[in-house]
């Protein structure tokens, strides 16, 4: 099972016997939650060095990072931070250095 999914066990309100249960899977968090999670990790790992940091998840397969950084090192930190939490998504780093 994917790490972002969780198994859920729900009991029926009036089961016929103790064995009646419904098993389901909770979907991954909505894109906005995923964007916020990635944004928080990038902001934390770069110690706030990316000004105007924005994160967008495109078509559930690509993460686009944008903002401004003083150094290429900060831009690279942002890429690596996003890679750590983006679950095999493509990372597009549009952070402007300067």
BATI-34350 format. One record per residue: residue number from 1; residue in one letter; chain; x, y, z of N, C-alpha, C in turn. Coordinates in steps of 0.02 Angstrom, whole numbers, plus 50000, padded with zeros to 5 digits. Layout:
N
+-----+------+-----+-------+-------+-------+-------+-------+-------+-------+-------+-------+
| seq | type | mol |  n.c1 |  n.c2 |  n.c3 | ca.c1 | ca.c2 | ca.c3 |  c.c1 |  c.c2 |  c.c3 |
+-----+------+-----+-------+-------+-------+-------+-------+-------+-------+-------+-------+
| NUM |    a |   A |     X |     Y |     Z |     X |     Y |     Z |     X |     Y |     Z |
...
+-----+------+-----+-------+-------+-------+-------+-------+-------+-------+-------+-------+
// end
This chain:
98
+-----+------+-----+-------+-------+-------+-------+-------+-------+-------+-------+-------+
| seq | type | mol |  n.c1 |  n.c2 |  n.c3 | ca.c1 | ca.c2 | ca.c3 |  c.c1 |  c.c2 |  c.c3 |
+-----+------+-----+-------+-------+-------+-------+-------+-------+-------+-------+-------+
|   1 |    x |   A | 50043 | 49941 | 50000 | 50000 | 50000 | 50000 | 50045 | 50062 | 50000 |
|   2 |    x |   A | 50025 | 50113 | 49964 | 50064 | 50175 | 49960 | 50070 | 50206 | 50029 |
|   3 |    x |   A | 50127 | 50238 | 50044 | 50137 | 50267 | 50110 | 50087 | 50321 | 50127 |
|   4 |    x |   A | 50060 | 50356 | 50076 | 50014 | 50410 | 50091 | 49943 | 50386 | 50102 |
|   5 |    x |   A | 49930 | 50321 | 50090 | 49863 | 50294 | 50100 | 49860 | 50257 | 50167 |
|   6 |    x |   A | 49802 | 50256 | 50197 | 49793 | 50222 | 50261 | 49733 | 50176 | 50255 |
|   7 |    x |   A | 49738 | 50118 | 50285 | 49681 | 50073 | 50286 | 49633 | 50095 | 50342 |
|   8 |    x |   A | 49570 | 50089 | 50329 | 49520 | 50109 | 50377 | 49472 | 50052 | 50388 |
|   9 |    x |   A | 49453 | 50041 | 50450 | 49406 | 49989 | 50468 | 49347 | 50022 | 50502 |
|  10 |    x |   A | 49288 | 50016 | 50472 | 49228 | 50046 | 50499 | 49178 | 49992 | 50516 |
|  11 |    x |   A | 49150 | 49997 | 50575 | 49098 | 49948 | 50594 | 49031 | 49975 | 50573 |
|  12 |    x |   A | 48988 | 49930 | 50551 | 48919 | 49949 | 50533 | 48881 | 49965 | 50597 |
|  13 |    x |   A | 48831 | 50009 | 50591 | 48793 | 50029 | 50650 | 48755 | 49970 | 50681 |
|  14 |    x |   A | 48726 | 49928 | 50639 | 48691 | 49869 | 50666 | 48714 | 49807 | 50626 |
|  15 |    x |   A | 48773 | 49782 | 50643 | 48798 | 49724 | 50606 | 48755 | 49662 | 50618 |
|  16 |    x |   A | 48753 | 49621 | 50565 | 48717 | 49558 | 50571 | 48755 | 49513 | 50619 |
|  17 |    x |   A | 48819 | 49512 | 50614 | 48861 | 49477 | 50663 | 48926 | 49516 | 50670 |
|  18 |    x |   A | 48969 | 49495 | 50714 | 49030 | 49532 | 50728 | 49078 | 49536 | 50669 |
|  19 |    x |   A | 49068 | 49495 | 50618 | 49114 | 49493 | 50561 | 49097 | 49545 | 50508 |
|  20 |    x |   A | 49040 | 49580 | 50513 | 49021 | 49628 | 50462 | 49060 | 49693 | 50472 |
|  21 |    x |   A | 49105 | 49707 | 50426 | 49144 | 49768 | 50427 | 49153 | 49795 | 50356 |
|  22 |    x |   A | 49168 | 49857 | 50351 | 49184 | 49887 | 50286 | 49257 | 49908 | 50289 |
|  23 |    x |   A | 49295 | 49888 | 50238 | 49365 | 49906 | 50235 | 49373 | 49953 | 50175 |
|  24 |    x |   A | 49407 | 50009 | 50185 | 49417 | 50057 | 50132 | 49486 | 50087 | 50136 |
|  25 |    x |   A | 49502 | 50129 | 50088 | 49566 | 50162 | 50086 | 49553 | 50237 | 50082 |
|  26 |    x |   A | 49589 | 50275 | 50123 | 49585 | 50347 | 50120 | 49632 | 50371 | 50065 |
|  27 |    x |   A | 49608 | 50413 | 50022 | 49648 | 50439 | 49966 | 49703 | 50486 | 49993 |
|  28 |    x |   A | 49755 | 50499 | 49952 | 49806 | 50547 | 49972 | 49774 | 50615 | 49986 |
|  29 |    x |   A | 49808 | 50657 | 50023 | 49779 | 50722 | 50040 | 49765 | 50762 | 49976 |
|  30 |    x |   A | 49716 | 50807 | 49979 | 49702 | 50849 | 49921 | 49764 | 50888 | 49901 |
|  31 |    x |   A | 49766 | 50909 | 49838 | 49825 | 50944 | 49812 | 49845 | 51003 | 49855 |
|  32 |    x |   A | 49797 | 51042 | 49878 | 49814 | 51101 | 49919 | 49851 | 51081 | 49982 |
|  33 |    x |   A | 49832 | 51026 | 50014 | 49868 | 51003 | 50073 | 49938 | 50980 | 50055 |
|  34 |    x |   A | 49944 | 50946 | 49998 | 50010 | 50923 | 49976 | 50055 | 50983 | 49960 |
|  35 |    x |   A | 50027 | 51033 | 49925 | 50065 | 51093 | 49910 | 50090 | 51127 | 49974 |
|  36 |    x |   A | 50045 | 51132 | 50022 | 50064 | 51165 | 50086 | 50117 | 51124 | 50123 |
|  37 |    x |   A | 50111 | 51058 | 50122 | 50161 | 51016 | 50155 | 50229 | 51026 | 50122 |
|  38 |    x |   A | 50232 | 51025 | 50056 | 50296 | 51034 | 50021 | 50323 | 51104 | 50034 |
|  39 |    x |   A | 50279 | 51156 | 50033 | 50300 | 51224 | 50046 | 50331 | 51231 | 50115 |
|  40 |    x |   A | 50300 | 51200 | 50165 | 50325 | 51204 | 50233 | 50394 | 51171 | 50240 |
|  41 |    x |   A | 50403 | 51114 | 50208 | 50467 | 51079 | 50211 | 50521 | 51120 | 50177 |
|  42 |    x |   A | 50505 | 51146 | 50117 | 50555 | 51186 | 50080 | 50573 | 51248 | 50121 |
|  43 |    x |   A | 50523 | 51282 | 50149 | 50536 | 51342 | 50188 | 50579 | 51326 | 50249 |
|  44 |    x |   A | 50564 | 51270 | 50282 | 50602 | 51251 | 50341 | 50674 | 51233 | 50324 |
|  45 |    x |   A | 50683 | 51192 | 50273 | 50751 | 51169 | 50256 | 50794 | 51224 | 50227 |
|  46 |    x |   A | 50763 | 51275 | 50197 | 50802 | 51330 | 50171 | 50808 | 51387 | 50221 |
|  47 |    x |   A | 50781 | 51377 | 50281 | 50782 | 51427 | 50334 | 50752 | 51493 | 50311 |
|  48 |    x |   A | 50700 | 51489 | 50269 | 50665 | 51548 | 50246 | 50703 | 51589 | 50195 |
|  49 |    x |   A | 50754 | 51559 | 50164 | 50795 | 51596 | 50116 | 50763 | 51608 | 50048 |
|  50 |    x |   A | 50705 | 51576 | 50035 | 50670 | 51587 | 49972 | 50615 | 51638 | 49984 |
|  51 |    x |   A | 50624 | 51698 | 49959 | 50574 | 51752 | 49968 | 50516 | 51740 | 49920 |
|  52 |    x |   A | 50456 | 51750 | 49945 | 50397 | 51741 | 49903 | 50388 | 51669 | 49880 |
|  53 |    x |   A | 50407 | 51622 | 49922 | 50404 | 51551 | 49904 | 50333 | 51530 | 49887 |
|  54 |    x |   A | 50326 | 51499 | 49829 | 50262 | 51470 | 49808 | 50275 | 51400 | 49783 |
|  55 |    x |   A | 50227 | 51355 | 49797 | 50231 | 51286 | 49774 | 50166 | 51268 | 49741 |
|  56 |    x |   A | 50169 | 51239 | 49682 | 50109 | 51217 | 49647 | 50119 | 51145 | 49624 |
|  57 |    x |   A | 50067 | 51104 | 49633 | 50068 | 51036 | 49608 | 50027 | 51036 | 49544 |
|  58 |    x |   A | 50058 | 51015 | 49489 | 50026 | 51016 | 49423 | 50010 | 50945 | 49402 |
|  59 |    x |   A | 49946 | 50932 | 49388 | 49923 | 50867 | 49363 | 49946 | 50809 | 49407 |
|  60 |    x |   A | 49953 | 50821 | 49471 | 49971 | 50769 | 49520 | 50037 | 50733 | 49504 |
|  61 |    x |   A | 50078 | 50763 | 49459 | 50140 | 50729 | 49442 | 50201 | 50775 | 49441 |
|  62 |    x |   A | 50190 | 50841 | 49448 | 50246 | 50887 | 49446 | 50238 | 50940 | 49499 |
|  63 |    x |   A | 50293 | 50957 | 49532 | 50295 | 51011 | 49582 | 50334 | 51069 | 49552 |
|  64 |    x |   A | 50303 | 51128 | 49554 | 50337 | 51188 | 49529 | 50350 | 51234 | 49589 |
|  65 |    x |   A | 50414 | 51250 | 49599 | 50435 | 51293 | 49654 | 50455 | 51361 | 49623 |
|  66 |    x |   A | 50431 | 51415 | 49653 | 50450 | 51481 | 49629 | 50463 | 51528 | 49687 |
|  67 |    x |   A | 50498 | 51581 | 49673 | 50516 | 51631 | 49723 | 50583 | 51661 | 49705 |
|  68 |    x |   A | 50615 | 51694 | 49753 | 50680 | 51726 | 49741 | 50729 | 51704 | 49795 |
|  69 |    x |   A | 50791 | 51691 | 49775 | 50843 | 51672 | 49822 | 50906 | 51713 | 49809 |
|  70 |    x |   A | 50945 | 51724 | 49860 | 51007 | 51763 | 49853 | 51063 | 51720 | 49823 |
|  71 |    x |   A | 51059 | 51654 | 49832 | 51114 | 51610 | 49809 | 51087 | 51548 | 49774 |
|  72 |    x |   A | 51129 | 51520 | 49731 | 51111 | 51457 | 49698 | 51108 | 51400 | 49749 |
|  73 |    x |   A | 51147 | 51406 | 49802 | 51145 | 51355 | 49855 | 51074 | 51351 | 49885 |
|  74 |    x |   A | 51043 | 51408 | 49898 | 50975 | 51408 | 49926 | 50926 | 51376 | 49876 |
|  75 |    x |   A | 50935 | 51392 | 49812 | 50892 | 51362 | 49760 | 50900 | 51286 | 49760 |
|  76 |    x |   A | 50962 | 51263 | 49765 | 50974 | 51190 | 49766 | 50945 | 51158 | 49828 |
|  77 |    x |   A | 50950 | 51192 | 49886 | 50919 | 51165 | 49947 | 50844 | 51156 | 49937 |
|  78 |    x |   A | 50813 | 51203 | 49904 | 50740 | 51199 | 49891 | 50724 | 51138 | 49850 |
|  79 |    x |   A | 50764 | 51125 | 49799 | 50753 | 51066 | 49756 | 50758 | 51002 | 49796 |
|  80 |    x |   A | 50810 | 50996 | 49836 | 50820 | 50935 | 49875 | 50766 | 50925 | 49928 |
|  81 |    x |   A | 50744 | 50979 | 49959 | 50691 | 50974 | 50008 | 50626 | 50950 | 49976 |
|  82 |    x |   A | 50610 | 50977 | 49917 | 50549 | 50955 | 49882 | 50554 | 50883 | 49860 |
|  83 |    x |   A | 50613 | 50862 | 49837 | 50622 | 50793 | 49816 | 50609 | 50744 | 49874 |
|  84 |    x |   A | 50628 | 50764 | 49934 | 50619 | 50720 | 49992 | 50546 | 50707 | 50010 |
|  85 |    x |   A | 50501 | 50754 | 49993 | 50431 | 50745 | 50013 | 50383 | 50739 | 49955 |
|  86 |    x |   A | 50406 | 50743 | 49894 | 50361 | 50746 | 49836 | 50344 | 50677 | 49807 |
|  87 |    x |   A | 50364 | 50623 | 49838 | 50344 | 50555 | 49817 | 50350 | 50543 | 49742 |
|  88 |    x |   A | 50410 | 50544 | 49716 | 50426 | 50526 | 49647 | 50394 | 50574 | 49596 |
|  89 |    x |   A | 50378 | 50634 | 49617 | 50353 | 50684 | 49570 | 50412 | 50720 | 49538 |
|  90 |    x |   A | 50402 | 50747 | 49479 | 50452 | 50788 | 49445 | 50455 | 50856 | 49480 |
|  91 |    x |   A | 50515 | 50881 | 49492 | 50523 | 50946 | 49525 | 50547 | 50996 | 49472 |
|  92 |    x |   A | 50510 | 51051 | 49465 | 50531 | 51106 | 49422 | 50546 | 51165 | 49466 |
|  93 |    x |   A | 50609 | 51184 | 49470 | 50629 | 51239 | 49514 | 50636 | 51303 | 49473 |
|  94 |    x |   A | 50587 | 51348 | 49480 | 50587 | 51412 | 49446 | 50609 | 51469 | 49491 |
|  95 |    x |   A | 50644 | 51453 | 49545 | 50669 | 51504 | 49591 | 50720 | 51547 | 49554 |
|  96 |    x |   A | 50712 | 51612 | 49558 | 50758 | 51660 | 49526 | 50813 | 51678 | 49576 |
|  97 |    x |   A | 50875 | 51673 | 49554 | 50932 | 51691 | 49597 | 50956 | 51761 | 49580 |
|  98 |    x |   A | 50965 | 51800 | 49632 | 50990 | 51868 | 49621 | 50960 | 51919 | 49665 |
+-----+------+-----+-------+-------+-------+-------+-------+-------+-------+-------+-------+
// end
